[in-house]
């Protein structure tokens, strides 16, 4: 008789979501360790948070799956300055600037940073309706929509 507790179906779905999300990024970036993917995703999510109002950040936080909530909320400073970003190239600069200020050196160049951003936001868009999230500027959402469409074509 098997006495091991069986996970709830929802728990399996959440674990699958996490494994698939991080696995996709690990594979696409040819990373050796999934922990490296977590660090990169964290850098993107924290930069995304900085582009949002406090209210929009809280809304997005509540929509994120548990495995991304900590990444999004960690290192959240009380007086974090909001940065207005309209275009993907501005977001790339923000991610790289934050990485440099935190002395993490995770993001090596613009191309790698752009790839990480696209993969992270593409994966996030599959989990939440990011393209219609009003907190993100409409021009950035439009650029992302174009990229997601090109990637699936």
NORGIWO-V744379 format. One record per residue. RES is the residue in one letter. PSI is psi in radians with two decimals (none if undefined). D_LAST is the distance of its C-alpha to the last C-alpha in Angstrom with 1 decimal. Layout:
res->RES psi->PSI d_last->D_LAST
res->RES psi->PSI d_last->D_LAST
//
This chain:
res->X psi->2.29 d_last->49.8
res->X psi->2.03 d_last->46.8
res->X psi->0.05 d_last->47.7
res->X psi->2.35 d_last->44.6
res->X psi->2.39 d_last->43.0
res->X psi->2.39 d_last->39.7
res->X psi->2.63 d_last->36.9
res->X psi->2.59 d_last->35.9
res->X psi->-0.66 d_last->32.7
res->X psi->-0.65 d_last->31.3
res->X psi->-0.73 d_last->32.2
res->X psi->-0.73 d_last->30.2
res->X psi->-0.71 d_last->27.1
res->X psi->-0.71 d_last->27.7
res->X psi->-0.72 d_last->28.2
res->X psi->-0.75 d_last->25.1
res->X psi->-0.79 d_last->23.1
res->X psi->-0.85 d_last->24.8
res->X psi->-0.75 d_last->24.5
res->X psi->-0.81 d_last->20.8
res->X psi->-0.96 d_last->20.1
res->X psi->-0.60 d_last->22.4
res->X psi->-0.72 d_last->21.6
res->X psi->-0.79 d_last->17.9
res->X psi->-0.75 d_last->19.1
res->X psi->-0.79 d_last->21.9
res->X psi->-0.87 d_last->19.8
res->X psi->-0.56 d_last->17.0
res->X psi->0.04 d_last->19.9
res->X psi->0.79 d_last->22.2
res->X psi->2.56 d_last->24.9
res->X psi->-0.47 d_last->28.0
res->X psi->2.25 d_last->29.0
res->X psi->-0.39 d_last->27.2
res->X psi->-0.51 d_last->29.8
res->X psi->-0.65 d_last->28.3
res->X psi->-0.72 d_last->25.0
res->X psi->-0.76 d_last->27.2
res->X psi->-0.75 d_last->28.9
res->X psi->-0.77 d_last->25.8
res->X psi->-0.71 d_last->24.3
res->X psi->-0.76 d_last->27.8
res->X psi->-0.71 d_last->27.8
res->X psi->-0.80 d_last->24.6
res->X psi->-0.70 d_last->25.9
res->X psi->-0.60 d_last->29.3
res->X psi->-0.70 d_last->28.0
res->X psi->-0.75 d_last->26.0
res->X psi->-0.68 d_last->29.3
res->X psi->-0.32 d_last->31.1
res->X psi->-0.11 d_last->29.0
res->X psi->2.71 d_last->30.0
res->X psi->2.89 d_last->33.3
res->X psi->-0.74 d_last->35.4
res->X psi->-0.79 d_last->34.8
res->X psi->-0.63 d_last->31.0
res->X psi->-0.77 d_last->31.2
res->X psi->-0.69 d_last->33.3
res->X psi->-0.82 d_last->31.0
res->X psi->-0.75 d_last->28.0
res->X psi->-0.76 d_last->30.2
res->X psi->-0.39 d_last->31.2
res->X psi->-0.33 d_last->27.6
res->X psi->2.57 d_last->26.8
res->X psi->2.74 d_last->27.4
res->X psi->-0.69 d_last->30.6
res->X psi->-0.26 d_last->29.2
res->X psi->-0.25 d_last->27.6
res->X psi->-0.79 d_last->30.6
res->X psi->-0.71 d_last->32.9
res->X psi->-0.75 d_last->30.4
res->X psi->-0.74 d_last->29.8
res->X psi->-0.30 d_last->33.6
res->X psi->2.59 d_last->35.2
res->X psi->0.47 d_last->37.0
res->X psi->1.94 d_last->36.8
res->X psi->2.49 d_last->39.7
res->X psi->-0.69 d_last->41.7
res->X psi->0.55 d_last->41.6
res->X psi->2.20 d_last->38.1
res->X psi->2.25 d_last->37.3
res->X psi->2.37 d_last->34.3
res->X psi->2.16 d_last->32.1
res->X psi->2.18 d_last->30.3
res->X psi->2.16 d_last->26.8
res->X psi->-0.41 d_last->24.7
res->X psi->2.73 d_last->22.1
res->X psi->-0.66 d_last->20.1
res->X psi->-0.58 d_last->22.4
res->X psi->-0.65 d_last->25.4
res->X psi->-0.68 d_last->24.1
res->X psi->-0.81 d_last->23.7
res->X psi->-0.73 d_last->27.3
res->X psi->-0.82 d_last->28.5
res->X psi->-0.79 d_last->27.1
res->X psi->-0.68 d_last->28.7
res->X psi->-0.77 d_last->31.9
res->X psi->-0.73 d_last->32.4
res->X psi->-0.74 d_last->31.9
res->X psi->-0.77 d_last->34.5
res->X psi->-0.60 d_last->36.9
res->X psi->-0.02 d_last->36.8
res->X psi->0.71 d_last->37.3
res->X psi->-0.52 d_last->34.7
res->X psi->0.72 d_last->33.0
res->X psi->-0.61 d_last->29.8
res->X psi->2.04 d_last->27.5
res->X psi->-0.69 d_last->28.2
res->X psi->3.09 d_last->26.3
res->X psi->-0.69 d_last->23.8
res->X psi->-0.83 d_last->20.9
res->X psi->-0.74 d_last->21.6
res->X psi->-0.78 d_last->22.3
res->X psi->-0.76 d_last->19.0
res->X psi->-0.75 d_last->17.2
res->X psi->-0.77 d_last->19.5
res->X psi->-0.85 d_last->19.0
res->X psi->-0.80 d_last->15.2
res->X psi->-0.72 d_last->15.5
res->X psi->-0.86 d_last->18.5
res->X psi->-0.56 d_last->17.3
res->X psi->-0.78 d_last->14.0
res->X psi->-0.70 d_last->16.3
res->X psi->-0.66 d_last->18.8
res->X psi->-0.46 d_last->16.5
res->X psi->-0.38 d_last->16.2
res->X psi->-0.76 d_last->20.0
res->X psi->2.84 d_last->21.0
res->X psi->1.29 d_last->19.7
res->X psi->-0.59 d_last->19.4
res->X psi->-0.40 d_last->17.5
res->X psi->0.21 d_last->20.7
res->X psi->1.97 d_last->23.2
res->X psi->-0.35 d_last->25.7
res->X psi->-0.48 d_last->27.1
res->X psi->2.41 d_last->24.2
res->X psi->2.53 d_last->24.4
res->X psi->-0.64 d_last->22.4
res->X psi->-0.65 d_last->21.2
res->X psi->-0.73 d_last->20.0
res->X psi->-0.68 d_last->18.3
res->X psi->-0.79 d_last->16.6
res->X psi->-0.78 d_last->15.5
res->X psi->-0.73 d_last->14.2
res->X psi->-0.73 d_last->12.3
res->X psi->-0.73 d_last->10.6
res->X psi->-0.76 d_last->9.9
res->X psi->-0.65 d_last->8.7
res->X psi->-0.76 d_last->6.3
res->X psi->-0.67 d_last->5.1
res->X psi->-0.54 d_last->5.6
res->X psi->-0.26 d_last->3.8
res->X psi->none d_last->0.0
//
